[in-house]
Amino acid sequence: MVYRKKIDSRVRTLIQNGVKERHRSLVILVGDKGKDQVVNLHYMLSKELIKRPSVLWCYEKELGFSSNRQKRMKILKKKLKRGIYDSTKEEPFELFLSSTNIRYTFYRETHKVLGQTFGMCVLQDFHALTPNLLARTVETVEGGGLVVILLRTMDSLKQLYSLTMNVHSRLRTEAHQDLVPRFNERFLLSLGDCNTCLVMDDLMNVLPISSHIRKIKPIETDETDAAPAEQALSPELRELQLSLRDTEPVGSLVELTRTVDQAKAVLEFMDALSQGSSRCTVALTAARGRGKSAALGLGLAAAVALGMSNMYVSSPTPENLGTLFEFIVKGLNALGFQAHVHYQVHHSTDPDHSGAIERISIHRTHRQTIQYIEPHRSELIGQHADLVVVDEAAAAIPLPYVRKMLGNHILFLASTINGYEGTGRSLSLKLIKELRQQSHAAQAENGGSALLREIVLQVPIRYAPGDAVEHWLNKLLCLDATEALPPAPPSCPHPNDCDLYYVNKDTLFSYHRTSERFLQQMMSLYVASHYKNTPNDLILMSDAPTHHLFVLLGPLRANATGLPEILAVVQVCLEGGLAKASVLNSLQRGRSADGDLIPWTVSQQYQDSAFAGLNGARVVRLAVHPALQSMGYGSRVLSQLADYYQGEFTSLRETDTPTAPSASSSSSSSSSSS
C-alpha cells in the first residue's frame, strides 16, 4: 500500500509566488531522505512553469545513486530477469532521473557552470560547501526557480553550529586546534531574514525557524496579465525598439534585448565597432544575472554584420560561454543568416569541455570566424584580430593575460562587480583605472574619441528586481561590499591620535544588526583596497583559530551613538610554535602542513628546524580607506600592532595597570613576536 501525505499548502504557495514574481525560492531539506522530496518539489515547479526546468545537481564525491542512464537500464533488466520488477510501481525518483535534464557536477568543477542558467539547483553534502561554492551555484538559478540544500538528519538545527566542515581541516594548525564554526551559525541565523526560504524535514513538514513562514499567502494576479517574459519589457525599451525597427542591423539586435540597459549596451558596442578606431576598449560591468554575456553575443553578431573577419572570445573555460554563443546565433538568425547555409557551429571535441561551442564559421559574403581562445594562449591572437572579447575578465583570468589581449584591435571586456566573480577586482582596481587615465590623456592631446568606453548594467534579467535570495546571499557573503563602502570622514584625525582595537569575532559574526553593519564596513574596505578577494575570505576570518582582526579608529566621542568610522582594517595570522620532531619529519618528506607560511618557508629554505618553534604574527591583509591612503594610517596600524604583540598595551601581571587602552587583549600567550 502506497502511503500518501498531504503536502503543506505553504510549500505550493511559495513556489507559485516565486513563479508569478519571477523570484527564486530557497528550500532547506533536513533528513537523510531529502533527495526523495526533490522529485516532489520539481514536479510542483514544473506544473507552475508549464515546462520541465533543468536541474543543476552539485555534490562532493558520491551521489548515492547512479547518474548514468545505461547503468540504470542494466539494473532494470536484472530486475526483469529476476521477476521482481513491477511496471505499475515505478519509483518516482527513477522516473525523475530518466525524464529530467540534470547537469551533475562535482563541487570542485562548479567553475564550469558560471554563465549558465538552470531552473533548479540541488546542493548536497553540506559539509563540503564553502562560500565560494554557494555564490557560484545559487546565482545560476533563474527567476521562479528553486535552490534546494540537503542536510543530514539532526535532532536540532543547532547541531549545525558544531558541524565540522571540510574546509575546517585546512584552517587548523599544529599549535591551534580549537576551532569555533561561527560561519555555520551565521548561515542558519540568516535564513530567518530570507522571506522566500522554507526549512522542512524529509517528510515535507515545515519547520518554524522564523515568523515570516506563517505569513506566506498567495499573491493575487490579474489573469489577463501577459507572460512574465513580456512583463519584463519596460515601456522605455519598447519605445526604443520601435524607433530602431527600420535601422539595420542594430534594429534586429535591439529587438532581442530584455532591458533598457542591455539595449544601450548593444548600441554602445555598435557605435564602437562603426567608429573604425583600432585601439578602442569597451568595459562592461554589472552584477550577476544582468545579461552581460547576452549583450556581448549580440555585439559579436553586430561585428559580423559590419564585415569584421577575425574575432576571438576568451573566458576561463568554453563552458562559461554558452549564453554568449547562444545569443551570437540568435543575433545571426535575426539578421537573416541561415544555419548550415551561411554559418557553421563547431563544438569542442575535448571531453573536459562537454561539447561546448568553440568556433562559429561564417561564409555569407566572405570568410568570417568567431574563435574561442584560452586566456594563457593570448599570444596566438597576433596582429590579425579585428575584435577580441573577454567574458568574466576578473573571475579567473590573471591580469597579465588580460593585458596581453590589448593591441591594435577593438577589445570588449565584461566583468562582474557584485557576486562571486566580482570579489576579485583586479580589472576595476588596476586595468580599467589605467585605461581610463590613458584615455583622458589621449583626448587631451588629440581631442579625438575616447579610447575607453564604460557601460554599467543595473536591472536584473535572470530574475526580477527585488529577488529575496539575491539579497540574502549578498548579505550573507558580503558580495555587495563595494556598495557598502562608507564615505570618507569629514575630518581626518592625526594618525598619532588614532588607536588600534581588537575585534571580538564571536560578536562580529553573531548576526546582530549592528555587528552586520560593522562587518559590511570592514569587508568593503577589503574589497575597495585589495584585488584578490573571494567569498572564502569570510570563513577564514570567522572560523580560523589563528586569524585575528583589528581596526584603526579615530578618537571616540563620549556622546557618540552610532558606529565609529573605520579608518583601516588589518588581519593577522598567528604562526609558529611547531614541535621540532614534526618539523624534521616534514623536512625529510619535503611536505608541509597547511598554515604557518613563514615558519615552513624559512625552515625549508634555510634547513633550520628551530625557527619553526618560534611564535610570530604575520600580517595577512592591511586595508586603509581609499580616501585616506598615503596619509600615515597604515604605518600607525603596524606600529600599534607591534606594540600590542610586544606586550606594551596589555599587562602580563594582574597588579600592573595597562599603559594605554587602545587594544583589548586576546590572550597573553600570543604576545611573543618572532
Phi and psi in degrees as a GROMACS rama.xvg file:
@    title "Ramachandran Plot"
@    xaxis  label "Phi"
@    yaxis  label "Psi"
@TYPE xy
-84.1942  124.742  VAL-2
-86.3103  123.153  TYR-3
-114.311  140.691  ARG-4
-130.347  139.07  LYS-5
-74.8606  128.536  LYS-6
-81.9284  142.072  ILE-7
-54.2527  131.478  ASP-8
-62.5322  -23.0567  SER-9
-67.4762  -26.3942  ARG-10
-67.129  -49.223  VAL-11
-64.8983  -38.1834  ARG-12
-62.9573  -40.9788  THR-13
-60.9145  -44.4234  LEU-14
-67.787  -42.1585  ILE-15
-62.2317  -44.3751  GLN-16
-62.536  -39.3745  ASN-17
-64.3063  -40.4378  GLY-18
-67.3753  -41.6971  VAL-19
-65.8382  -38.7  LYS-20
-92.6982  -4.05058  GLU-21
57.7976  40.8196  ARG-22
-113.167  149.928  HIS-23
-84.6603  157.166  ARG-24
-123.067  147.982  SER-25
-115.107  126.063  LEU-26
-123.884  126.459  VAL-27
-107.032  118.247  ILE-28
-105.575  118.854  LEU-29
-104.745  118.448  VAL-30
142.813  150.464  GLY-31
-67.8995  -20.8805  ASP-32
-102.559  24.3553  LYS-33
-63.4947  -31.0538  GLY-34
-64.1772  -26.2828  LYS-35
-67.7798  -27.8004  ASP-36
-81.888  -13.0214  GLN-37
-59.9588  -34.4138  VAL-38
-60.7986  -46.5071  VAL-39
-65.8925  -40.4441  ASN-40
-64.2256  -41.9476  LEU-41
-65.68  -37.4515  HIS-42
-64.4913  -45.0211  TYR-43
-64.6141  -38.2993  MET-44
-67.2733  -38.8382  LEU-45
-63.1193  -39.0648  SER-46
-64.4194  -35.5267  LYS-47
-77.8804  -35.426  GLU-48
-85.3119  -13.2816  LEU-49
58.2233  33.788  ILE-50
-161.086  165.695  LYS-51
-93.4644  107.772  ARG-52
-68.9893  144.338  PRO-53
-71.1345  157.576  SER-54
-126.387  134.777  VAL-55
-105.612  115.885  LEU-56
-113.36  113.091  TRP-57
-109.84  140.449  CYS-58
-153.044  169.73  TYR-59
-83.2145  -67.8192  GLU-60
-128.629  -47.1443  LYS-61
-122.692  132.835  GLU-62
-75.3905  -34.449  LEU-63
93.7913  -3.08988  GLY-64
-154.957  166.322  PHE-65
-85.049  130.834  SER-66
-94.8319  -0.617629  SER-67
-92.8682  121.849  ASN-68
-63.4179  -37.1601  ARG-69
-66.0302  -39.9681  GLN-70
-64.46  -39.8451  LYS-71
-65.7322  -35.1362  ARG-72
-67.3306  -35.7597  MET-73
-63.6057  -42.2106  LYS-74
-62.5074  -39.4607  ILE-75
-63.9748  -41.9904  LEU-76
-65.166  -37.716  LYS-77
-62.4625  -40.85  LYS-78
-64.005  -37.7341  LYS-79
-65.13  -41.5759  LEU-80
-64.6693  -37.1861  LYS-81
-81.6502  -8.13393  ARG-82
73.33  24.074  GLY-83
-108.642  6.61377  ILE-84
-95.7946  129.806  TYR-85
-114.929  111.371  ASP-86
-65.9691  -19.5231  SER-87
-83.7785  -10.1284  THR-88
-124.909  48.256  LYS-89
-68.5598  135.843  GLU-90
-64.9818  133.15  GLU-91
-59.666  -35.7399  PRO-92
-66.6857  -40.3664  PHE-93
-64.9277  -40.3699  GLU-94
-63.8989  -39.0213  LEU-95
-62.3139  -44.4746  PHE-96
-65.352  -37.7504  LEU-97
-81.691  -20.7656  SER-98
-111.302  3.15521  SER-99
-117.875  142.354  THR-100
-79.6833  101.187  ASN-101
-115.483  128.35  ILE-102
-101.86  109.682  ARG-103
-90.1653  136.477  TYR-104
-149.851  141.016  THR-105
-69.7706  153.495  PHE-106
-59.3285  -35.26  TYR-107
-71.5954  -10.708  ARG-108
-113.77  15.2903  GLU-109
-69.6895  -13.564  THR-110
-64.158  -18.9451  HIS-111
-75.7917  -15.408  LYS-112
-94.6839  -0.137812  VAL-113
-60.1033  135.807  LEU-114
87.3659  -4.42569  GLY-115
-102.349  162.512  GLN-116
-128.394  135.991  THR-117
-132.025  159.73  PHE-118
-87.5495  -18.2262  GLY-119
-153.559  142.117  MET-120
-128.614  128.342  CYS-121
-115.454  124.643  VAL-122
-115.809  108.114  LEU-123
-105.221  176.38  GLN-124
57.5929  64.1409  ASP-125
-58.1944  -30.9364  PHE-126
-65.4713  -17.6673  HIS-127
-95.2797  -3.49624  ALA-128
-72.0176  145.627  LEU-129
-130.783  163.612  THR-130
-55.329  -37.7189  PRO-131
-60.3382  -47.0048  ASN-132
-64.8344  -39.9922  LEU-133
-62.7692  -43.5157  LEU-134
-67.9566  -38.4056  ALA-135
-63.8297  -46.5883  ARG-136
-83.6727  -42.0779  THR-137
-61.9216  -36.4839  VAL-138
-77.2106  0.695581  GLU-139
-87.9817  -6.57515  THR-140
-86.6753  135.193  VAL-141
-83.0242  169.215  GLU-142
-61.1092  136.928  GLY-143
88.2032  -7.64335  GLY-144
-85.3852  -178.151  GLY-145
-124.1  139.941  LEU-146
-112.599  117.483  VAL-147
-114.88  123.805  VAL-148
-112.715  124.659  ILE-149
-98.1073  128.042  LEU-150
-117.622  152.873  LEU-151
-72.8842  165.5  ARG-152
-63.7781  132.867  THR-153
-146.932  148.853  MET-154
-69.7867  -33.851  ASP-155
-144.742  145.577  SER-156
-63.8081  -18.8322  LEU-157
-67.0611  -17.4298  LYS-158
-63.6031  -21.3661  GLN-159
-63.8696  -28.1383  LEU-160
-58.9947  -39.1198  TYR-161
-100.081  9.96297  SER-162
-66.667  129.93  LEU-163
-81.9741  120.85  THR-164
-93.0796  156.161  MET-165
-60.0181  -36.0638  ASN-166
-67.4781  -20.9895  VAL-167
-63.8334  -30.059  HIS-168
-64.6658  -25.7001  SER-169
-87.9396  -11.817  ARG-170
-91.4233  -21.121  LEU-171
-81.3045  147.878  ARG-172
-124.588  172.997  THR-173
-60.6009  -37.8572  GLU-174
-90.6545  -11.2614  ALA-175
-134.32  96.1935  HIS-176
-103.712  -22.1949  GLN-177
-77.8119  116.339  ASP-178
-123.404  136.64  LEU-179
-110.497  115.554  VAL-180
-76.7647  72.5768  PRO-181
-70.7226  -29.5239  ARG-182
-65.0505  -40.9547  PHE-183
-61.889  -41.2135  ASN-184
-64.2239  -42.9133  GLU-185
-66.4292  -36.563  ARG-186
-60.8502  -46.5778  PHE-187
-66.9854  -41.1692  LEU-188
-65.7943  -31.7845  LEU-189
-69.6613  -23.3998  SER-190
-62.2155  -28.1172  LEU-191
-67.1383  -18.7024  GLY-192
-95.0979  -3.35359  ASP-193
-93.3581  111.084  CYS-194
-70.5713  -15.8942  ASN-195
-111.493  35.0584  THR-196
-114.451  135.658  CYS-197
-126.871  134.279  LEU-198
-110.323  124.315  VAL-199
-134.205  159.728  MET-200
-87.9005  -178.412  ASP-201
-78.3199  7.0154  ASP-202
-109.621  13.924  LEU-203
65.9963  27.6926  MET-204
-86.8678  126.842  ASN-205
-74.3789  129.978  VAL-206
-96.9345  125.155  LEU-207
-81.5213  89.3776  PRO-208
-98.668  -9.75532  ILE-209
-152.634  162.949  SER-210
-74.8398  -24.5946  SER-211
-68.3491  -17.6881  HIS-212
-63.3493  -35.1972  ILE-213
-72.719  -14.6137  ARG-214
-101.918  10.196  LYS-215
-72.7376  113.837  ILE-216
-129.716  150.347  LYS-217
-61.2016  143.678  PRO-218
-90.7783  128.346  ILE-219
-80.5588  127.947  GLU-220
-129.96  154.757  THR-221
-79.5667  127.897  ASP-222
-64.9609  -18.8697  GLU-223
-87.2563  0.448237  THR-224
-61.092  153.895  ASP-225
-77.2276  175.16  ALA-226
-64.3319  154.265  ALA-227
-55.3078  -36.9717  PRO-228
-63.7219  -36.7545  ALA-229
-74.1622  -32.9687  GLU-230
-65.7071  -25.26  GLN-231
-70.775  -17.9535  ALA-232
-81.6983  120.264  LEU-233
-82.3205  158.71  SER-234
-58.5823  -35.3082  PRO-235
-63.6366  -39.6618  GLU-236
-68.1879  -42.5142  LEU-237
-59.157  -42.0819  ARG-238
-64.0442  -40.4554  GLU-239
-65.9578  -41.297  LEU-240
-64.9002  -39.847  GLN-241
-65.9711  -37.5831  LEU-242
-69.7171  -24.3704  SER-243
-104.186  6.64388  LEU-244
-60.6903  -34.9528  ARG-245
-93.2573  4.33917  ASP-246
-106.022  110.376  THR-247
-105.494  148.131  GLU-248
-89.5084  -3.513  PRO-249
-66.4264  -31.0623  VAL-250
-62.0263  -44.6557  GLY-251
-67.4934  -32.6511  SER-252
-75.1921  -39.4804  LEU-253
-66.1185  -27.0132  VAL-254
-61.4946  -23.334  GLU-255
-88.5  -5.507  LEU-256
-81.6584  158.525  THR-257
-113.715  -18.0136  ARG-258
-135.228  163.635  THR-259
-64.3137  -39.7104  VAL-260
-58.6753  -44.4152  ASP-261
-66.8401  -39.438  GLN-262
-62.9856  -41.9194  ALA-263
-66.4743  -33.4058  LYS-264
-63.8992  -42.6175  ALA-265
-63.8979  -40.3213  VAL-266
-63.9996  -38.1847  LEU-267
-67.5658  -41.0111  GLU-268
-59.9471  -44.4818  PHE-269
-62.6016  -41.2685  MET-270
-65.4333  -42.2889  ASP-271
-64.4384  -37.6058  ALA-272
-69.78  -35.5447  LEU-273
-83.7354  -10.7826  SER-274
-69.685  -30.5823  GLN-275
85.9737  2.25173  GLY-276
-73.5289  134.033  SER-277
-90.1878  -5.34941  SER-278
-129.63  47.0746  ARG-279
-102.178  136.833  CYS-280
-120.557  130.53  THR-281
-113.797  118.569  VAL-282
-104.777  118.972  ALA-283
-109.969  119.606  LEU-284
-125.072  145.687  THR-285
-171.305  165.974  ALA-286
-76.3475  174.262  ALA-287
-69.2515  148.014  ARG-288
78.5399  18.2557  GLY-289
-99.6519  -1.51024  ARG-290
91.7002  30.2055  GLY-291
-66.0445  -49.1005  LYS-292
-63.6148  -38.8244  SER-293
-63.979  -41.3919  ALA-294
-64.0875  -40.1728  ALA-295
-63.3645  -41.023  LEU-296
-61.1618  -42.1483  GLY-297
-68.347  -32.8666  LEU-298
-65.0131  -37.7615  GLY-299
-68.6585  -37.0197  LEU-300
-62.3106  -37.2612  ALA-301
-64.9413  -38.0432  ALA-302
-64.1054  -37.5606  ALA-303
-63.5791  -43.1977  VAL-304
-64.2951  -29.2529  ALA-305
-85.2623  -1.00558  LEU-306
94.4153  8.94846  GLY-307
-66.4091  142.867  MET-308
-99.0186  -50.4559  SER-309
-110.406  110.047  ASN-310
-125.938  135.61  MET-311
-122.837  143.54  TYR-312
-125.627  133.99  VAL-313
-129.653  145.373  SER-314
-163.604  163.474  SER-315
-51.3254  -44.5861  PRO-316
-141.647  154.532  THR-317
-65.4116  -20.8984  PRO-318
-67.1506  -23.7713  GLU-319
-71.819  -12.506  ASN-320
-101.831  17.6023  LEU-321
-58.7035  -47.4038  GLY-322
-66.8156  -39.0939  THR-323
-61.5165  -49.6304  LEU-324
-67.6496  -32.3209  PHE-325
-59.8771  -42.0938  GLU-326
-81.2905  -20.1343  PHE-327
-63.0168  -47.1199  ILE-328
-63.6354  -43.1374  VAL-329
-61.6644  -40.2666  LYS-330
-65.4513  -41.8099  GLY-331
-63.7407  -41.9265  LEU-332
-63.5784  -39.1413  ASN-333
-66.4973  -26.6241  ALA-334
-88.435  4.873  LEU-335
96.2157  4.54064  GLY-336
-76.331  145.493  PHE-337
-115.945  133.264  GLN-338
-62.839  141.843  ALA-339
68.4322  -9.83327  HIS-340
-105.356  -49.5136  VAL-341
-106.758  -18.8927  HIS-342
-152.05  155.55  TYR-343
-125.495  138.014  GLN-344
-103.096  125.233  VAL-345
-111.476  128.785  HIS-346
-99.6162  154.377  HIS-347
-70.9699  140.233  SER-348
-94.7937  -1.76106  THR-349
-73.2789  122.505  ASP-350
-62.6289  -24.602  PRO-351
-70.9332  -18.4135  ASP-352
-98.2117  1.03791  HIS-353
53.6742  39.3615  SER-354
69.5519  25.8604  GLY-355
-68.5393  152.198  ALA-356
-69.3302  134.574  ILE-357
-127.975  -8.2782  GLU-358
-159.148  143.511  ARG-359
-125.533  123.069  ILE-360
-105.628  125.577  SER-361
-113.649  134.629  ILE-362
-142.309  46.0687  HIS-363
-80.5272  -51.047  ARG-364
-113.351  -37.5006  THR-365
-155.723  175.099  HIS-366
-72.066  123.688  ARG-367
-133.683  141.674  GLN-368
-136.986  134.721  THR-369
-114.195  110.786  ILE-370
-119.35  132.595  GLN-371
-77.5497  139.184  TYR-372
-135.825  137.019  ILE-373
-69.6204  145.221  GLU-374
-57.076  -38.5005  PRO-375
-77.9722  -2.87677  HIS-376
-111.445  30.839  ARG-377
-65.5856  -18.9379  SER-378
-67.2324  -16.555  GLU-379
-73.2368  -13.1925  LEU-380
-62.9339  -41.9294  ILE-381
65.2602  -155.818  GLY-382
-98.6439  4.3672  GLN-383
-99.7337  -0.379772  HIS-384
-75.032  137.61  ALA-385
-94.4729  -33.8561  ASP-386
-148.777  135.378  LEU-387
-124.89  130.042  VAL-388
-118.972  127.963  VAL-389
-118.291  112.099  VAL-390
-96.4697  137.249  ASP-391
53.7364  56.0304  GLU-392
-65.0297  -23.4765  ALA-393
-101.389  -0.931774  ALA-394
-76.2339  -62.3531  ALA-395
-140.363  15.4029  ALA-396
-101.266  117.974  ILE-397
-58.9482  146.497  PRO-398
-58.3679  -39.2334  LEU-399
-58.5412  -34.7175  PRO-400
-66.9525  -37.946  TYR-401
-66.9983  -38.8848  VAL-402
-61.1013  -38.4704  ARG-403
-65.0653  -20.0504  LYS-404
-81.7083  -7.9441  MET-405
-73.6037  142.077  LEU-406
179.124  -159.164  GLY-407
-84.7667  59.2538  ASN-408
-156.572  168.407  HIS-409
-79.7957  137.16  ILE-410
-125.211  125.458  LEU-411
-105.441  123.279  PHE-412
-115.247  129.477  LEU-413
-122.625  132.956  ALA-414
-146.031  147.08  SER-415
-90.2175  129.855  THR-416
-97.7026  -26.7306  ILE-417
-121.886  158.863  ASN-418
95.7246  -173.914  GLY-419
-59.0013  -49.9084  TYR-420
-68.859  -25.8848  GLU-421
-78.9891  -8.43534  GLY-422
-74.7431  -22.0093  THR-423
-92.2937  106.897  GLY-424
-106.512  34.0246  ARG-425
-63.2381  -33.797  SER-426
-66.2004  -48.5611  LEU-427
-77.9074  -35.5276  SER-428
-77.5906  -27.1626  LEU-429
-117.736  -66.9709  LYS-430
-64.7978  -51.7189  LEU-431
-64.3144  -35.1174  ILE-432
-62.3188  -42.9801  LYS-433
-65.8605  -43.4116  GLU-434
-63.7858  -35.5259  LEU-435
-64.0465  -42.3148  ARG-436
-66.1878  -41.9982  GLN-437
-64.2829  -37.5225  GLN-438
-66.1263  -42.9983  SER-439
-63.8482  -39.8206  HIS-440
-65.9232  -41.7045  ALA-441
-65.7271  -38.4807  ALA-442
-66.4273  -37.9622  GLN-443
-68.1186  -34.8502  ALA-444
-79.6418  -48.3464  GLU-445
-101.79  -21.1689  ASN-446
69.9845  17.3331  GLY-447
-87.0775  -162.424  GLY-448
-74.7331  157.2  SER-449
-69.4225  142.19  ALA-450
-81.0039  -16.2171  LEU-451
-127.902  129.47  LEU-452
-118.383  134.993  ARG-453
-118.209  133.278  GLU-454
-127.209  138.082  ILE-455
-126.601  129.435  VAL-456
-103.394  127.098  LEU-457
-108.428  -40.5531  GLN-458
-83.1364  127.569  VAL-459
-70.7483  149.032  PRO-460
-116.129  -40.0098  ILE-461
-60.2414  -31.9239  ARG-462
-145.992  166.377  TYR-463
-74.2074  156.973  ALA-464
-59.8689  149.718  PRO-465
83.6566  20.584  GLY-466
-65.4669  123.927  ASP-467
-69.3607  -33.4971  ALA-468
-67.7923  -38.6558  VAL-469
-63.0813  -44.152  GLU-470
-63.1858  -42.0375  HIS-471
-63.299  -45.8428  TRP-472
-66.8705  -41.6527  LEU-473
-62.734  -38.4192  ASN-474
-73.0103  -41.3879  LYS-475
-64.4101  -44.9383  LEU-476
-101.41  5.39794  LEU-477
55.7178  42.2121  CYS-478
-75.5628  -23.4196  LEU-479
-101.552  33.2529  ASP-480
-64.4748  -23.3662  ALA-481
-63.5401  -28.3125  THR-482
-88.1084  -12.5106  GLU-483
-95.0326  8.6876  ALA-484
-63.6342  120.802  LEU-485
-69.6663  150.595  PRO-486
-66.2499  158.615  PRO-487
-63.5924  144.456  ALA-488
-61.2467  146.282  PRO-489
-61.0394  -31.6366  PRO-490
-131.75  141.976  SER-491
-97.8957  112.379  CYS-492
-69.4956  154.187  PRO-493
-65.2086  139.338  HIS-494
-54.0325  -33.9531  PRO-495
-69.5042  -17.0621  ASN-496
-89.4804  -4.04105  ASP-497
-93.8116  150.281  CYS-498
-124.116  151.847  ASP-499
-97.5589  132.591  LEU-500
-121.624  138.233  TYR-501
-81.2443  134.642  TYR-502
-97.6921  124.082  VAL-503
-76.4365  115.32  ASN-504
-70.8469  -30.6017  LYS-505
-61.4444  -38.9983  ASP-506
-75.9152  -41.0518  THR-507
-62.5417  -38.0479  LEU-508
-105.038  28.5993  PHE-509
-84.4354  -5.63778  SER-510
64.5977  24.5371  TYR-511
-74.5102  150.873  HIS-512
-57.4725  -44.1921  ARG-513
-70.404  -39.4025  THR-514
-63.1469  -37.474  SER-515
-65.0658  -39.8344  GLU-516
-63.8241  -40.5554  ARG-517
-67.1565  -40.7506  PHE-518
-64.2059  -42.2476  LEU-519
-61.1143  -38.9079  GLN-520
-65.5092  -41.7989  GLN-521
-63.0601  -45.4639  MET-522
-66.7693  -33.661  MET-523
-64.6159  -35.634  SER-524
-67.6277  -39.6672  LEU-525
-60.8024  -49.5765  TYR-526
-67.1793  -36.5291  VAL-527
-73.3119  -25.2491  ALA-528
-104.592  -21.5755  SER-529
-121.075  147.365  HIS-530
-105.842  -1.715  TYR-531
-111.17  78.6194  LYS-532
-123.219  143.321  ASN-533
-138.997  159.411  THR-534
-59.0801  -23.8058  PRO-535
-64.8044  -18.3652  ASN-536
-59.1388  -29.1854  ASP-537
-66.8673  -43.3011  LEU-538
-72.7112  -26.7168  ILE-539
-66.8025  -41.7092  LEU-540
-69.4555  -36.7952  MET-541
-85.5494  -39.139  SER-542
-106.094  -26.0752  ASP-543
-65.9119  123.09  ALA-544
-70.4107  -17.9826  PRO-545
-91.178  -11.6266  THR-546
-96.9793  134.176  HIS-547
-131.828  149.718  HIS-548
-117.666  141.113  LEU-549
-134.69  150.878  PHE-550
-129.884  145.396  VAL-551
-99.52  121.873  LEU-552
-120.707  151.13  LEU-553
-77.1851  -177.896  GLY-554
-58.3031  129.482  PRO-555
-87.9653  132.769  LEU-556
-82.8133  143.589  ARG-557
-66.8095  -32.0065  ALA-558
-98.7698  14.5949  ASN-559
-70.6886  139.051  ALA-560
-115.059  -21.9848  THR-561
-94.5403  -175.409  GLY-562
-71.4307  144.016  LEU-563
-70.5039  155.702  PRO-564
-80.9205  123.962  GLU-565
-83.0138  122.329  ILE-566
-91.1638  -34.5895  LEU-567
-156.357  153.149  ALA-568
-127.729  138.51  VAL-569
-133.839  137.455  VAL-570
-114.278  124.427  GLN-571
-118.817  140.173  VAL-572
-116.582  124.574  CYS-573
-81.6057  129.33  LEU-574
-132.019  163.943  GLU-575
95.9514  -162.532  GLY-576
71.855  27.9278  GLY-577
-86.5337  145.132  LEU-578
-70.0412  141.466  ALA-579
-62.8502  -35.8724  LYS-580
-64.3822  -42.0138  ALA-581
-68.9594  -33.0926  SER-582
-66.4116  -45.8938  VAL-583
-62.7319  -40.2542  LEU-584
-62.8745  -42.9234  ASN-585
-68.7889  -37.4697  SER-586
-65.7374  -36.2985  LEU-587
-67.308  -37.1095  GLN-588
-83.966  -13.316  ARG-589
72.176  22.1125  GLY-590
-131.34  146.9  ARG-591
-125.695  153.496  SER-592
-77.2058  168.877  ALA-593
-67.3811  149.879  ASP-594
81.6792  -177.26  GLY-595
52.4914  55.4548  ASP-596
-61.1723  -53.4657  LEU-597
-67.9101  -47.172  ILE-598
-56.4991  -44.4305  PRO-599
-67.948  -41.1609  TRP-600
-63.3806  -48.0908  THR-601
-65.8359  -40.9259  VAL-602
-63.1045  -39.2277  SER-603
-72.7511  -41.8846  GLN-604
-71.2255  -38.0621  GLN-605
-106.082  2.44398  TYR-606
51.9078  42.9726  GLN-607
-111.265  103.573  ASP-608
-77.1201  -17.2384  SER-609
-80.3583  -25.4128  ALA-610
-63.5962  -37.538  PHE-611
-67.5674  -13.9121  ALA-612
-79.9112  -12.4743  GLY-613
-75.9816  156.512  LEU-614
-103.195  138.594  ASN-615
-152.251  172.902  GLY-616
-128.726  127.245  ALA-617
-108.083  130.301  ARG-618
-77.9472  112.2  VAL-619
-79.4487  -50.3187  VAL-620
-146.694  140.819  ARG-621
-131.009  117.492  LEU-622
-121.629  124.585  ALA-623
-107.603  145.273  VAL-624
-51.4938  132.146  HIS-625
-53.1172  -32.1834  PRO-626
-79.4053  -7.69483  ALA-627
-119.483  13.3751  LEU-628
-73.5823  152.914  GLN-629
62.2095  32.6489  SER-630
-122.415  10.612  MET-631
95.6446  -0.984855  GLY-632
-72.9612  -36.4186  TYR-633
-63.6004  -41.2305  GLY-634
-64.6331  -37.1652  SER-635
-63.882  -38.7782  ARG-636
-61.3277  -48.6167  VAL-637
-65.1393  -37.6595  LEU-638
-64.1215  -47.1363  SER-639
-67.1633  -34.7695  GLN-640
-65.6479  -42.7745  LEU-641
-63.0657  -42.2155  ALA-642
-62.9441  -37.8305  ASP-643
-64.2642  -47.8523  TYR-644
-76.9451  -12.0101  TYR-645
-88.7036  1.74741  GLN-646
80.5272  18.2127  GLY-647
-81.9783  -15.9853  GLU-648
-101.88  -28.2922  PHE-649
-114.341  123.1  THR-650
-72.0106  138.203  SER-651
-90.6321  -5.27182  LEU-652
-123.078  137.975  ARG-653
-66.667  -22.3708  GLU-654
-81.9934  -17.3413  THR-655
-85.9699  158.756  ASP-656
-106.856  131.568  THR-657
-58.1394  144.572  PRO-658
-77.6468  -23.9422  THR-659
-153.532  144.219  ALA-660
-94.2957  24.4009  PRO-661
-77.8649  -19.63  SER-662
-140.486  130.489  ALA-663
-82.2645  151.765  SER-664
-77.9515  139.33  SER-665
-96.4539  -52.6487  SER-666
-169.113  141.844  SER-667
-68.9965  -20.0389  SER-668
-71.4788  -16.4271  SER-669
-100.555  19.5899  SER-670
-90.5817  -0.470724  SER-671
-85.5727  149.914  SER-672
-132.136  135.376  SER-673
